[in-house]
Amino acid sequence: MDLNVVKLRSDGTLDKLKNCLVVRGDLQKNVKEDTWSPTASFRALKLFLAHAARLKVRVRQLDFVGAFLQAKVRSRIFVKIPAIYGSIFPEFQQYCGVPLRLLKSLYGMTLSGKYWYQDLMEFLVSIGFIQSTVIRCLFFKKFPDGSVIFLLNYVDDMLYYGNSDDTLLTFETKLSERFNLETKGQAHWYLATRITQLASYDIILDQTRYCNSILKKYLESVGCKNVSRKHTIPLPCDFVPTSEDCSETEEKAAILMDEYKLDYASCIGSLIYLSQTHSDIIFAVNKLARYMQKPGKIHIEALVHLLRYLRDNNNFGV
């Protein structure tokens, strides 16, 4: 199965287009093995960066190239490449149209994420890192000379910092000897969030780019009159919602959302993630989220008001 991937630069502009050969996940059945693997949460990210700011160190970033393709398969898994690919790539014709046993993972596999995590975790432990018992993708190591390294991993994207440049260089060298990776210097983007490291070692997180994408998706096409005046508060002053304001049925709520061209639940879900750094909208989002099942006109108009507020205040951060 072919998969087209769009790779973006940190500023959101197009970097490159990739075409990948992946396993058809819908054909993988009766997988009895646990497929869970940990990834960094936004709460873990804020904790990690706060500790770096406390130690007054710079946070660095690296990217594992084709991470899943580097992970060894730990069970008997067979795949078959369509025979047609043999005519497209004659040098691989003998491998097309016949069963092949995988030695390394492929994208699309049910267990590829777990296998990659296991390989990375086992290597880090083998060179002396300790895994957090609470945040399983957080690792740290203390050295005899008093230097330390902390790292946080999200699939193929790693943040790390330490209080010794020599120790960090040794760590990067060891990691690059085991995995194919690209070091990126100081961290600027992680989990679709911009990281700004100040001269004072304070760190600012903001989701301005994500906020703008929400506005483009929901506000620009909303089916009501445009209001250009500046919105200074997240909700209207007279907004006092109750369950009586809800639509009578889910069908009527769907008709109402079609009129406004606004998917209420989807928009609220996006705003919940945005509130990780936009603390000014937490109350408003929580209030509106109570009426996701059968929102009424008053709820939808309040949501539009909130989107307009974000339009006028899109660059807040923590």
Long-range contacts (C-beta under 8 A, 24 or more apart in sequence): 1-108, 3-107, 3-108, 10-188, 10-189, 10-194, 11-209, 12-209, 20-107, 21-81, 21-106, 22-106, 22-107, 22-108, 23-79, 23-106, 23-107, 23-108, 23-109, 23-112, 24-108, 25-108, 25-109, 25-110, 28-109, 28-110, 31-110, 31-111, 33-75, 33-111, 33-114, 34-114, 35-110, 35-111, 35-113, 35-114, 36-114, 37-113, 37-114, 37-116, 37-117, 37-118, 38-117, 38-135, 38-136, 38-137, 39-137, 39-153, 39-154, 39-155, 40-135, 40-137, 40-138, 40-152, 40-153, 40-154, 40-191, 41-135, 42-191, 42-193, 42-273, 42-276, 44-135, 44-137, 44-138, 44-152, 45-152, 45-159, 45-190, 45-191, 45-193, 45-205, 46-205, 46-276, 46-318, 47-135, 48-138, 48-150, 48-152, 48-159, 49-195, 49-203, 49-205, 50-203, 51-150, 52-150, 52-161, 52-201, 52-203, 53-201, 53-202, 53-203, 55-161, 55-163, 56-201, 57-161, 57-162, 57-163, 57-201, 58-161, 58-186, 58-197, 58-201, 59-159, 59-160, 59-161, 59-186, 59-187, 59-195, 59-197, 59-203, 60-159, 60-160, 60-161, 60-168, 60-183, 60-184, 60-185, 60-186, 60-187, 61-157, 61-158, 61-159, 61-160, 61-183, 61-184, 61-185, 61-186, 61-187, 61-188, 61-190, 62-158, 62-160, 62-172, 62-175, 62-181, 62-182, 62-183, 62-184, 63-156, 63-157, 63-158, 63-181, 63-182, 63-184, 64-120, 64-156, 64-157, 64-158, 64-179, 64-180, 64-181, 65-156, 65-180, 65-181, 65-182, 66-180, 67-116, 67-155, 67-156, 67-179, 68-105, 68-106, 68-107, 68-109, 68-112, 68-113, 68-115, 68-116, 68-156, 69-104, 69-105, 69-106, 69-107, 70-104, 70-105, 70-116, 70-119, 70-179, 70-180, 71-104, 71-105, 71-112, 71-115, 71-116, 71-118, 71-119, 72-103, 72-104, 72-105, 72-115, 72-119, 73-102, 73-103, 73-104, 73-105, 73-111, 73-115, 74-111, 74-115, 74-118, 75-111, 76-101, 77-101, 77-102, 77-109, 77-111, 78-102, 79-106, 113-155, 116-155, 116-156, 120-153, 120-179, 123-175, 123-178, 123-179, 124-151, 127-174, 143-167, 154-190, 154-191, 157-190, 159-187, 159-190, 193-276, 193-277, 194-317, 196-317, 204-317, 204-318, 205-277, 205-317, 205-318, 206-277, 206-315, 206-316, 206-317, 206-318, 207-273, 207-274, 207-276, 207-277, 207-278, 207-317, 208-314, 208-315, 208-317, 210-273, 210-274, 211-274, 211-278, 211-310, 211-314, 211-315, 212-314, 214-267, 214-270, 214-271, 214-274, 214-307, 214-310, 215-307, 215-310, 215-311, 215-314, 217-270, 218-262, 218-263, 218-267, 218-270, 218-307, 219-304, 219-307, 219-308, 219-311, 221-261, 222-260, 222-261, 222-262, 222-304, 222-307, 223-259, 223-260, 223-261, 223-262, 224-260, 224-301, 224-304, 227-308, 230-312, 231-305, 231-308, 231-309, 231-311, 231-312, 231-313, 232-309, 232-312, 233-309, 234-280, 234-281, 234-283, 234-284, 234-305, 234-306, 234-309, 235-284, 235-287, 235-302, 235-305, 235-306, 236-302, 236-305, 239-298, 239-302, 239-305, 241-287, 241-288, 241-290, 241-291, 241-298, 241-299, 241-302, 243-291, 245-291, 245-296, 245-297, 245-298, 245-299, 246-291, 246-293, 246-294, 246-295, 246-296, 246-299, 247-294, 247-295, 247-296, 248-294, 249-294, 250-293, 250-294, 252-294, 253-293, 253-294, 253-295, 253-296, 256-295, 256-296, 256-297, 256-300, 257-295, 257-300, 260-300, 260-304, 262-300, 262-303, 262-304, 264-292, 264-295, 264-299, 264-300, 264-303, 265-292, 267-303, 267-307, 268-292, 268-303, 271-306, 274-310, 277-316, 277-317, 277-318, 278-310, 278-316, 279-316, 279-318, 280-313, 280-316, 281-306, 281-309, 281-310
